[in-house]
């Protein structure tokens, strides 16, 4: 039983100490100054010694603490920013790489959690900034024609980059693959010469470190011999890693735009592929070049991973340009997305467009600036900028820039939470433009505790904590072992804190003393309200006299209606309802017919609540109206006909005997809607229309008024219709005959005119018959020559 009680107490305590997730004020649940100032930017702590004697919360919004706590005891640390280095943007010393392209350069920053700080960062790309370009080329046999073309265009490449900057350096390196099976053939002859006039295979070779002697570039490229391997992917990742991390051997300058041009017509091996050749040692990301420039760990370390390469190019500020053939472009485009500051372009099969490609990619890189940071997991940086427009947007990239153009970013720096380890409350991180070795260094101090909590401000064994049983800090006692309570007044040896705290819980409450008091050694001490008329009472502080329902801003509709007792209204005689706002009588609901709400509703709080269904919807102050109710015209029809039109042949006089009302005859029926009258219209067997209206009196008896005369249609004249039909038929027949005669006359006249026309055109003599032929014929003998 004791075990169950102990478990119950522990669970109750954990629930009680959980953060208040559903309260609108995140401050009031915090018990220490450090927890208070990290809960919300608006939370403040009162370190005044006797502050809690009035029941107020030490941790609350600043506005709530005013006039309760002395100003010099309100602890609310403010964020601070101090600029340590803030030089103006300039091109000074650009040839030495000392230009200033980002402003400010170094700051100190103090921030509270969840309180973003807007930091303005300026950037301007310096003119004539140093450029280091290292050309890393795949020298497998398939790239032979590309090598020759690159040698031809070497001077052109140098000249084109010289137009960009006067401080340009160029270098050259090549790669093939790891010299193990199955990447290259390990047959001794093939290791010496894998193909005709080919060099022995190798992993990576630094042919020419970065130098201003760019004229030697073409000669070294031309002299470099191609090699061969077996599989399609190459060892390009090994080469990239060495070219990036071997700063001294490659000759990268500290302050320069570093560009690595990667040229290939094949794919690439990456981390894990080394297992095929028996290489399981991971790549260590360090430089391993011998004095001749060869990569020495090619056969001992696996290929680097994408994350390793990305980390190293971020660390060394290198921009990679993938210049690959059309077939490989989709693969390297996806790769460039994963590597910071990288881009890709299409290389012609013989590399004839390499100069234009490098220039275009350089322009693409330098025409945009992307801001990034290396802040820790507890720090979030959000970027905003207007770039070259007027609209501020959430972005860390600005495009379409030119050299010398100023761009301003607003970096919102926010501490999302305080690390558990106090050593991590001070961190240093950088905001930097991608691809440049310049950055804004931020020394951030997270405000995760109050000054009064620091050891030098503590008061140990303080008499304020019941005979020195605790340390007094920030106005509260931090009790020693076996002591608890607000002033460490409770002794755990004489009582059990968990059991005492259980005694302060009411029902299913998750907080001791209903959250409106403090538990002192098992008994609740209720907080006092700022308004002396408002009181919290009860053994568990569960009752009060101010949280009852209100009407017009008055508790329980005012003292004349009721009083608030433990959160519920107790109404005085004559009143009822949750807020005592309803009269306890039905007199105001009695309709003129003497019924409550006319019998069509209920009386609630002195007003009628009418019945409402799909067929009947009553309305009115006494539910006396029902616009949607079915009409009773059919029920009254027979009585109206027999009483108003008794002489009609189709009326049965016996129907009148069953009628319970008398129909009043009128000259014309006029309906008055305000008197709730209904109109009824019917037609009898002779198609005569008769009209009447009705309404119900206070006793629900019908009062009917009917029109004395029926509206009958005039009789039909059958003889006139028959004669009209006959006349119409005759008229139509005569019209058809006239039309036929007219058409035949027109046709005859046309035939006669045509005949006359043809007769006039005849060419024979009118005295001869053109169709007459004599009875005799004359023939000449062709053999007869005319002699007798």
Buried (B, 14 or more C-beta within 10 A) or exposed (E): EEEEEBEBBEEBBEEBEEEBEEEEBBBBBBEBBBBBBBBBBBBBBBBBEEBBEEBBBBBBBEEBBEEBBEEEBBBBBEBEBEEEEEEEBBBEEBEEBBBBBBBBBBBBBBBBBBBBBEBEBBBBBBEBBBBBBBBBBBBBBBBBEBBBBBBBBBBEBBEBBBEBBEBBBBBBBBBBBBBBEEBBBBEEEBEEBBBEEBBBBBBBBBBBBBBEEBEBBBEBBEEBEBBBBBBEBBBBBBBBBBBBBBBEBBBBBEBBBBBBBBBBBBBBBBBEBBEBBEBEEBBBBEBBBEEEBBBBBBBEBBBBBEEBBBBBBBEBBBBBBBBBBEEBBEBBBEBBEEBBBBBBBBBBEBBBBBBBBBBBBBEEBBBBBBBBBBBBEBBBBEBBBBBEEEEEEEBBBBEEBEBEBEBBBBBBBBBEEBBEEEEBBEBEBBBBBBBBBBBBBBBBBBBBBBEBBEEEEBBEEBEBBBEBBBBBBBBBBBBBEEBBBBBBBBBBEEBBBBBBBBBBBBEEBBBBBBBBBBBBBBBBBBBBBEEEEBEBEBEBBBBBBBBBBBBEEBBBBBEEBBBBBEBEBEBBEEBBBBBBBBBBEBEEBBBEBEBBBBBBBBBEBBBBBBBEEEEBBBBBBBBBBBEEBEEBBEEBBBBBBBBBBEEBEEBEEEBBEEBEBEBEBBEEBEBEEEEBBBBBEBEBEEEBEBBBBBBBEEEEEBBBBBBEEBEEEEEEEEEEEEEEEEEEEEEEEEEEEEEEEEEEEEEEEEEEEEEEEEEEEEEEEEEEEEEEEEEEEEEEEEEEEEEE
